[in-house]
Amino acid sequence: MEQFKFFKFGTEDQEYYRENLILRNEVLRKTIGKNIFDDDLEIEKNNLFYGITIHKHLIATFSLFDEELLTAHLVAFAVKKDFQKQGLGSRLLKYAIDDLRNRGYKQIKTNARTSAHGFYLKNGFKDLGPPIIILDWVLMITRWYMFCSHLFLKFFDRVFKSD
């Protein structure tokens, strides 16, 4: 049986942070014609990262930053292709929610690609408003690359059951 390890880490954990960047690049950036290593990653130096490893290899990750008092903003959720659609993303999200609740946070917000919208709804997030279109000026003015929905999860809106 495969042993999954759920954990949190920061950018100072260079090994896992590097794996995180590689995974995010593969799952999130290359699909829209970009390379994460071209970005200024300084913006996430204080983010808190969550991950799942199997045999010491990162297979799922996302990060959070403080958007406002007791509100975390979830970004860059990536699950390795071979491990998608197996419930691991939901389990990682629940792990992070439990951690944040224990630390006094009241809600999580995120922006989601249309393809991930159902995942967040299934995991208790609610829409804050209609989808918005983000224009990628670098890839040409006419290329619309991502439809986003603003979503949020208030911890008191849903009771999370333990596995």
Contact map, one row per residue, 1 for C-alpha under 8 A:
1110000000000000000000000000000000000000000000000000000000000000000000000000000000000000000000000000000000000000000000000000000000000000000000000000000000000000000
1111000000000000000000000000000000000000000000000000010000000000000000000000000000000000000000000000000000000000000000000000000000000000000000000000000000000000000
1111100000000000000000000000000000000000000000000000011000000000000000000000000000000000000000000000000000000000000000000000000000000000000000000000000000000000000
0111110000000000000000000000000000000000000000000001111000000000000000000000000000000000000000000000000000000000000000000000000000000000000000000000000000000000000
0011111000000000000000000000000000000000000000000001110000000000000000000000000000000000000000000000000000000000000000000000000000000000000000000000000000000000000
0001111100000000000000000000000000000000000000000111100000000000000000000000000000000000000100100000000000000000000000000000000000000000000000000000000000000000000
0000111110000000000000000000000000000000000000000111000000000000000000000000000000000000000000000000000000000000000000000000000000000000000000000000000000000000000
0000011111000000000000000000000000000000000000011110000000000000000000000000000000000000000000000000000000000000000000000000000000000000000000000000000000000000000
0000001111111001100000000000000000000000000000011110000000000000000000000000000000000000000000000000000000000000000000000000000000000000000000000000000000000000000
0000000111111000100000000000000000000000000011111000000000000000000000000000000000000000000000000000000000000000000000000000000000000000000000000000000000000000000
0000000011111100100000000000000000000000000111101000000000000000000000000000000000000000000000000000000000000000000000000000000000000000000000000000000000000000000
0000000011111100100000000000000000000000000000000000000000000000000000000000000000000000000000000000000000000000000000000000000000000000000000000000000000000000000
0000000011111111100000000000000000000000000000000000000000000000000000000000000000000000000000000000000000000000000000000000000000000000000000000000000000000000000
0000000000111111110000000000000000000000000000000000000000000000000000000000000000000000000000000000000000000000000000000000000000000000000000000000000000000000000
0000000000001111111000000000000000000000000000000000000000000000000000000000000000000000000000000000000000000000000000000000000000000000000000000000000000000000000
0000000010001111111100000000000000000000000000000000000001000000000000000000000000000000000000000000000000000000000000000000000000000000000000000000000000000000000
0000000011111111111110000000000000000000000000000000000000000000000000000000000000000000000000000000000000000000000000000000000000000000000000000000000000000000000
0000000000000111111111000000000000000000000000000000000000000000000000000000000000000000000000000000000000000000000000000000000000000000000000000000000000000000000
0000000000000011111111100000000000000000000000000000000011000000000000000000000000000000000000000000000000000000000000000000000000000000000000000000000000000000000
0000000000000001111111110000000000000000000000000000000001001000000000000000000000000000000000000000000000000000000000000000000000000000000000000000000000000000000
0000000000000000111111111000000000011000000000000000000000000000000000000000000000000000000000000000000000000000000000000000000000000000000000000000000000000000000
0000000000000000011111111100000000000000000000000000000000000000000000000000000000000000000000000000000000000000000000000000000000000000000000000000000000000000000
0000000000000000001111111110000000000000000000000000000001110000000000000000011100000000000000000000000000000000000000000000000000000000000000000000000000000000000
0000000000000000000111111111100000010000000000000000000000001000000000000001110000000000000000000000000000000000000000000000000000000000000000000000000000000000000
0000000000000000000011111111110000111000000000000000000000000000000000000000000000000000000000000000000000000000000000000000000000000000000000000000000000000000000
0000000000000000000001111111111000000000000000000000000000000000000000000000000000000000000000000000000000000000000000000000000000000000000000000000000000000000000
0000000000000000000000111111111000000000000000000000000000000000000000000000011110000000000000000000000000000000000000000000000000000000000000000000000000000000000
0000000000000000000000011111111100000000000000000000000000000000000000000001010000000000000000000000000000000000000000000000000000000000000000000000000000000000000
0000000000000000000000011111111111110000000000000000000000000000000000000000000000000000000000000000000000000000000000000000000000000000000000000000000000000000000
0000000000000000000000001111111111100000000000000000000000000000000000000000000000000000000000000000000000000000000000000000000000000000000000000000000000000000000
0000000000000000000000000111111111000000000000000000000000000000000000000000000000000000000000000000000000000000000000000000000000000000000000000000000000000000000
0000000000000000000000000001111111000000000000000000000000000000000000000000000000000000000000000000000000000000000000000000000000000000000000001000000000000000000
0000000000000000000000000000111111100000000000000000000000000000000000000000000000000000000000000000000000000000000000000000000000000000000000000000000000000000000
0000000000000000000000000000111111110100000000000000000000000000000000000000000000000000000000000000000000000000000000000000000000000000000000000000000000000000000
0000000000000000000000001000110011111110000000000000000000000000000000000000000000000000000000000000000000000000000000000000000000000000000000000000000000000000000
0000000000000000000010011000100001111110000000000000000000000000000000000000000000000000000000000000000000000000000000000000000000000000000000000000000000000000000
0000000000000000000010001000000000111111000000000000000000000000000000000000000000000000000000000000000000000000000000000000000000000000000000000000000000000000000
0000000000000000000000000000000001111111000000000000000000000000000000000000000000000000000000000000000000000000000000000000000000000000000000000000000000000000000
0000000000000000000000000000000000111111100000000000000000000000000000000000000000000000000000000000000000000000000000000000000000000000000000000000000000000000000
0000000000000000000000000000000000001111111000000000000000000000000000000000000000000000000000000000000000000000000000000000000000000000000000000000000000000000000
0000000000000000000000000000000000000011111110000000000000000000000000000000000000000000000000000000000000000000000000000000000000000000000000000000000000000000000
0000000000000000000000000000000000000001111110000000000000000000000000000000000000000000000000000000000000000000000000000000000000000000000000000000000000000000000
0000000000000000000000000000000000000001111111000000000000000000000000000000000000000000000000000000000000000000000000000000000000000000000000000000000000000000000
0000000000100000000000000000000000000000111111100000000000000000100000000000000000000000000000000000000000000000000000000000000000000000000000000000000000000000000
0000000001100000000000000000000000000000111111100000000000000000000000000000000000000000000000000000000000000000000000000000000000000000000000000000000000000000000
0000000001100000000000000000000000000000001111110000000000000000100000000000000000000000000000000000000000000000000000000000000000000000000000000000000000000000000
0000000001100000000000000000000000000000000111111000000000000011100000000000000000000000000000000000000000000000000000000000000000000000000000000000000000000000000
0000000111000000000000000000000000000000000001111100000000000011100000000000000000000000000000000000000000000000000000000000000000000000000000000000000000000000000
0000000111100000000000000000000000000000000000111110000000001111000000000000000000000000000000000000000000000000000000000000000000000000000000000000000000000000000
0000011110000000000000000000000000000000000000011111000000001110000000000000000000000000000100010000000000000000000000000000000000000000000000000000000000000000000
0000011110000000000000000000000000000000000000001111100001111100000000000000000000000000000100000000000000000000000000000000000000000000000000000000000000000000000
0001111000000000000000000000000000000000000000000111110001111000000000000000000000000000000100000000000000000000000000000000000000000000000000000000000000000000000
0001110000000000000000000000000000000000000000000011111111110000000000000000000000000000000000000000000000000000000000000000000000000000000000000000000000000000000
0111100000000000000000000000000000000000000000000001111111100000000000000000000000000000000000000000000000000000000000000000000000000000000000000000000000000000000
0011000000000000000000000000000000000000000000000000111110000000000000000000000000000000000000000000000000000000000000000000000000000000000000000000000000000000000
0000000000000000000000000000000000000000000000000000111111000000000000000000000000000000000000000000000000000000000000000000000000000000000000000000000000000000000
0000000000000000001000000000000000000000000000000000111111100000000000000000000000000000000000000000000000000000000000000000000000000000000000000000000000000000000
0000000000000001001100100000000000000000000000000011110111111000000000000000000000000000000000000000000000000000000000000000000000000000000000000000000000000000000
0000000000000000000000100000000000000000000000000011110011111000000000000000001100100000000000000000000000000000000000000000000000000000000000000000000000000000000
0000000000000000000000100000000000000000000000000011100001111100000000000000111100000001100100000000000000000000000000000000000000000000000000000000000000000000000
0000000000000000000100010000000000000000000000001111000001111110000000000001111000000000000100000000000000000000000000000000000000000000000000000000000000000000000
0000000000000000000000000000000000000000000000001110000000011111000000000111110000000000000000000000000000000000000000000000000000000000000000000000000000000000000
0000000000000000000000000000000000000000000000111100000000001111100000000111100000000000000000000000000000000000000000000000000000000000000000000000000000000000000
0000000000000000000000000000000000000000000000111000000000000111110000011110000000000000000000000000000000000000000000000000000000000000000000000000000000000000000
0000000000000000000000000000000000000000000101110000000000000011111000011100000000000000000000000000000000000000000000000000000000000000000000000000000000000000000
0000000000000000000000000000000000000000000000000000000000000001111111111000000000000000000000000000000000000000000000000000000000000000000000000000000000000000000
0000000000000000000000000000000000000000000000000000000000000000111110111000000000000000000000000000000000000000000000000000000000000000000000000000000000000000000
0000000000000000000000000000000000000000000000000000000000000000011111110000000000000000000000000000000000000000000000000000000000000000000000000000000000000000000
0000000000000000000000000000000000000000000000000000000000000000011111100000000000000000000000000000000000000000000000000000000000000000000000000000000000000000000
0000000000000000000000000000000000000000000000000000000000000000010111110000000000000000000000000000000111100000000000000000000000000000000000000000000000000000000
0000000000000000000000000000000000000000000000000000000000000000011111111000000000000000000000000000000011111000000000000000000000000000000000000000000000000000000
0000000000000000000000000000000000000000000000000000000000000001111101111100000000000000000000000000000010111000000000000000000000000000000000000000000000000000000
0000000000000000000000000000000000000000000000000000000000000001111000111110000000000000000000000000000000011100000000000000000000000000000000000000000000000000000
0000000000000000000000000000000000000000000000000000000000000111100000011111100000000000000000000000000000011110000000000000000000000000000000000000000000000000000
0000000000000000000000000000000000000000000000000000000000000111000000001111100000000000000000000000000000000110000000000000000000000000000000000000000000000000000
0000000000000000000000010001000000000000000000000000000000001110000000000111110000000000000000000000000000000000000000000000000000000000000000000000000000000000000
0000000000000000000000010000000000000000000000000000000000011110000000000111111000000000000000000000000000000000000000000000000000000000000000000000000000000000000
0000000000000000000000110011000000000000000000000000000000011100000000000001111100000000000000000000000000000000000000000000000000000000000000000000000000000000000
0000000000000000000000100010000000000000000000000000000000111000000000000000111110110000100000000000000000000000000000000000000000000000000000000000000000000000000
0000000000000000000000100010000000000000000000000000000000110000000000000000011111110000000000000000000000000000000000000000000000000000000000000000000000000000000
0000000000000000000000000010000000000000000000000000000000000000000000000000001111110000000000000000000000000000000000000000000000000000000000000000000000000000000
0000000000000000000000000000000000000000000000000000000000000000000000000000000111110000000000000000000000000000000000000000000000000000000000000000000000000000000
0000000000000000000000000000000000000000000000000000000000100000000000000000001111111101000000000000000000000000000000000000000000000000000000000000000000000000000
0000000000000000000000000000000000000000000000000000000000000000000000000000001111111111100000000000000000000000000000000000000000000000000000000000000000000000000
0000000000000000000000000000000000000000000000000000000000000000000000000000000000111111000000000000000000000000000000000000000000000000000000000000000000000000000
0000000000000000000000000000000000000000000000000000000000000000000000000000000000111111100000000000000000000000000000000000000000000000000000000000000000000000000
0000000000000000000000000000000000000000000000000000000000000000000000000000000000011111111000000000000000000000000000000000000000000000000000000000000000000000000
0000000000000000000000000000000000000000000000000000000000010000000000000000000000111111111100000000000000000000000000000000000000000000000000000000000000000000000
0000000000000000000000000000000000000000000000000000000000010000000000000000001000010111111110000000000000000000000000000000000000000000000000000000000000000000000
0000000000000000000000000000000000000000000000000000000000000000000000000000000000000011111111000000000000000000000000000010000000000000000000000000000000000000000
0000000000000000000000000000000000000000000000000000000000000000000000000000000000000011111111100000000000000000000000000000000000000000000000000000000000000000000
0000010000000000000000000000000000000000000000000111000000011000000000000000000000000001111111110000000000000000000000000000000000000000000000000000000000000000000
0000000000000000000000000000000000000000000000000000000000000000000000000000000000000000111111111000000000000000000000000000000000000000000000000000000000000000000
0000000000000000000000000000000000000000000000000000000000000000000000000000000000000000011111111100000000000000000000000000000000000000000000000000000000000001000
0000010000000000000000000000000000000000000000000000000000000000000000000000000000000000001111111110000000000000000000000000000000000000000000000000000000000000000
0000000000000000000000000000000000000000000000000100000000000000000000000000000000000000000111111111000000000000000000000000000000000000000000000000000000000000000
0000000000000000000000000000000000000000000000000000000000000000000000000000000000000000000011111111100000000000000000000000000000000000000000000000000000000000000
0000000000000000000000000000000000000000000000000000000000000000000000000000000000000000000001111111110000000000000000000000000000000000000000000000000000000000000
0000000000000000000000000000000000000000000000000000000000000000000000000000000000000000000000111111111000000000000000000000000000000000000000000000000000000000000
0000000000000000000000000000000000000000000000000000000000000000000000000000000000000000000000011111111110000000000000000000000000000000000000000000000000000000000
0000000000000000000000000000000000000000000000000000000000000000000000000000000000000000000000001111111111000000000000000000000000000000000000000000000000100000000
0000000000000000000000000000000000000000000000000000000000000000000000000000000000000000000000000111111110000000000000000000000000000000000000000000000000000000000
0000000000000000000000000000000000000000000000000000000000000000000000000000000000000000000000000011111110000000000000000000000000000000000000000000000000000000000
0000000000000000000000000000000000000000000000000000000000000000000001000000000000000000000000000001111111000000000000000000000000000000000000000000000000000000000
0000000000000000000000000000000000000000000000000000000000000000000001110000000000000000000000000001111111100000000000000000000000000000000000000000000000000000000
0000000000000000000000000000000000000000000000000000000000000000000001100000000000000000000000000000100111110000000000000000000000000000000000000000000001110000000
0000000000000000000000000000000000000000000000000000000000000000000001110000000000000000000000000000000011111000000000000000000000000000000000000000000111100000000
0000000000000000000000000000000000000000000000000000000000000000000000111100000000000000000000000000000001111100000000000000000000000000000000000000000111000000000
0000000000000000000000000000000000000000000000000000000000000000000000111100000000000000000000000000000000111110000000000000000000000000000000000000011110000000000
0000000000000000000000000000000000000000000000000000000000000000000000001110000000000000000000000000000000011111000000000000000000000000000000000000011100000000000
0000000000000000000000000000000000000000000000000000000000000000000000000110000000000000000000000000000000001111100000000000000000000000000000000001111000000000000
0000000000000000000000000000000000000000000000000000000000000000000000000000000000000000000000000000000000000111111110000000000000000000000000000011111000000000000
0000000000000000000000000000000000000000000000000000000000000000000000000000000000000000000000000000000000000011111110000000000000000000000000000111100000000000000
0000000000000000000000000000000000000000000000000000000000000000000000000000000000000000000000000000000000000001111110000000000000000000000000000111100000000000000
0000000000000000000000000000000000000000000000000000000000000000000000000000000000000000000000000000000000000001111111000000000000000000000000000000000000000000000
0000000000000000000000000000000000000000000000000000000000000000000000000000000000000000000000000000000000000001111111110000000000000000000000000000000000000000000
0000000000000000000000000000000000000000000000000000000000000000000000000000000000000000000000000000000000000001111111111000000000000000000000000000100000000000000
0000000000000000000000000000000000000000000000000000000000000000000000000000000000000000000000000000000000000000001111111100000000000000000000000000000000000000000
0000000000000000000000000000000000000000000000000000000000000000000000000000000000000000000000000000000000000000000111111110000000000000000000000000000000000000000
0000000000000000000000000000000000000000000000000000000000000000000000000000000000000000000000000000000000000000000111111111110000000000000000000000001000000000000
0000000000000000000000000000000000000000000000000000000000000000000000000000000000000000000000000000000000000000000011111111110000000000000000000000000000000000000
0000000000000000000000000000000000000000000000000000000000000000000000000000000000000000000000000000000000000000000001111111100000000000000000000000000000000000000
0000000000000000000000000000000000000000000000000000000000000000000000000000000000000000010000000000000000000000000000111111100000000000000000000000000000000000000
0000000000000000000000000000000000000000000000000000000000000000000000000000000000000000000000000000000000000000000000011111110000000000000000000000000010001100000
0000000000000000000000000000000000000000000000000000000000000000000000000000000000000000000000000000000000000000000000011111111000000000000000000000001111000000000
0000000000000000000000000000000000000000000000000000000000000000000000000000000000000000000000000000000000000000000000011001111100000000000000000000001110000000000
0000000000000000000000000000000000000000000000000000000000000000000000000000000000000000000000000000000000000000000000000000111111000000000000000000111100000000000
0000000000000000000000000000000000000000000000000000000000000000000000000000000000000000000000000000000000000000000000000000011111000000000000000000111100000000000
0000000000000000000000000000000000000000000000000000000000000000000000000000000000000000000000000000000000000000000000000000001111100000000000000000111000000000000
0000000000000000000000000000000000000000000000000000000000000000000000000000000000000000000000000000000000000000000000000000001111110000000000000000110000000000000
0000000000000000000000000000000000000000000000000000000000000000000000000000000000000000000000000000000000000000000000000000000011111000000000000011110000000000000
0000000000000000000000000000000000000000000000000000000000000000000000000000000000000000000000000000000000000000000000000000000001111100000000000011100000000000000
0000000000000000000000000000000000000000000000000000000000000000000000000000000000000000000000000000000000000000000000000000000000111110000000010111000000000000000
0000000000000000000000000000000000000000000000000000000000000000000000000000000000000000000000000000000000000000000000000000000000011111000000011111000000000000000
0000000000000000000000000000000000000000000000000000000000000000000000000000000000000000000000000000000000000000000000000000000000001111100010111100000000000000000
0000000000000000000000000000000000000000000000000000000000000000000000000000000000000000000000000000000000000000000000000000000000000111111110111000000000000000000
0000000000000000000000000000000000000000000000000000000000000000000000000000000000000000000000000000000000000000000000000000000000000011111110000000000000000000000
0000000000000000000000000000000000000000000000000000000000000000000000000000000000000000000000000000000000000000000000000000000000000001111110000000000000000000000
0000000000000000000000000000000000000000000000000000000000000000000000000000000000000000000000000000000000000000000000000000000000000001111110100000000000000000000
0000000000000000000000000000000000000000000000000000000000000000000000000000000000000000000000000000000000000000000000000000000000000001111111100000000000000000000
0000000000000000000000000000000000000000000000000000000000000000000000000000000000000000000000000000000000000000000000000000000000000011111111110000000000000000000
0000000000000000000000000000000000000000000000000000000000000000000000000000000000000000000000000000000000000000000000000000000000000000000111110000000000000000000
0000000000000000000000000000000000000000000000000000000000000000000000000000000000000000000000000000000000000000000000000000000000000011001111111000000000000000000
0000000000000000000000000000000000000000000000000000000000000000000000000000000000000000000000000000000000000000000000000000000000001111000011111100000000000000000
0000000000000000000000000000000100000000000000000000000000000000000000000000000000000000000000000000000000000000000000000000000000000111000000111110000000000000000
0000000000000000000000000000000000000000000000000000000000000000000000000000000000000000000000000000000000000000110000000000000000001110000000011111000000000000000
0000000000000000000000000000000000000000000000000000000000000000000000000000000000000000000000000000000000000001110000000000000000111100000000001111100000000000000
0000000000000000000000000000000000000000000000000000000000000000000000000000000000000000000000000000000000000011110000000000000000111100000000000111110000000000000
0000000000000000000000000000000000000000000000000000000000000000000000000000000000000000000000000000000000000011110010000000001111110000000000000011111000000000000
0000000000000000000000000000000000000000000000000000000000000000000000000000000000000000000000000000000000001111000000000000001111100000000000000001111100000000000
0000000000000000000000000000000000000000000000000000000000000000000000000000000000000000000000000000000000001111000000010000111110000000000000000000111110000000000
0000000000000000000000000000000000000000000000000000000000000000000000000000000000000000000000000000000000111100000000000000111100000000000000000000011111000000000
0000000000000000000000000000000000000000000000000000000000000000000000000000000000000000000000000000000000111000000000000001110000000000000000000000001111101000000
0000000000000000000000000000000000000000000000000000000000000000000000000000000000000000000000000000000001110000000000000000100000000000000000000000000111111100000
0000000000000000000000000000000000000000000000000000000000000000000000000000000000000000000000000000100001100000000000000000000000000000000000000000000011111110000
0000000000000000000000000000000000000000000000000000000000000000000000000000000000000000000000000000000001000000000000000000000000000000000000000000000001111110000
0000000000000000000000000000000000000000000000000000000000000000000000000000000000000000000000000000000000000000000000000001000000000000000000000000000011111110000
0000000000000000000000000000000000000000000000000000000000000000000000000000000000000000000000000000000000000000000000000001000000000000000000000000000001111111000
0000000000000000000000000000000000000000000000000000000000000000000000000000000000000000000000000000000000000000000000000000000000000000000000000000000000111111100
0000000000000000000000000000000000000000000000000000000000000000000000000000000000000000000001000000000000000000000000000000000000000000000000000000000000000111110
0000000000000000000000000000000000000000000000000000000000000000000000000000000000000000000000000000000000000000000000000000000000000000000000000000000000000011111
0000000000000000000000000000000000000000000000000000000000000000000000000000000000000000000000000000000000000000000000000000000000000000000000000000000000000001111
0000000000000000000000000000000000000000000000000000000000000000000000000000000000000000000000000000000000000000000000000000000000000000000000000000000000000000111
